[in-house]
Amino acid sequence: MSSPSGVVKRIDNATLLRGRRVESIAGRILRGVERHFESIDDRFVQLEAELRRHAGVLIEQIIHGLHTVAETVVANTEAISQRRLRLDVR
């Protein structure tokens, strides 16, 4: 028959081995979660770059449209002024 200290030693060793296995599984899960979050972070960086580029293109289009509107307003104002002059001459 084994001594009580021998039983405790076996239980401790089994508990330690089980604990290491749990730590090993938890470590693998944690590494998987970390890799997943790293891939999400990379995707956010890509999306940010795409959004900045797209926003830049939209801003350029808006500026071009504003220039077109401003030029049209100036041209219309000049045309109205010339017609008023012609009407005043009559």
VENRAMO-V604469 format. One record per helix or strand. SS is the DSSP state (~ for helix, > for strand). FROM is the first residue (numbers start at 1). TO is the last residue. If there is no record, write none. Layout:
<<SS;FROM;TO> <SS;FROM;TO>>
//
This chain:
<<~;4;89>>
//
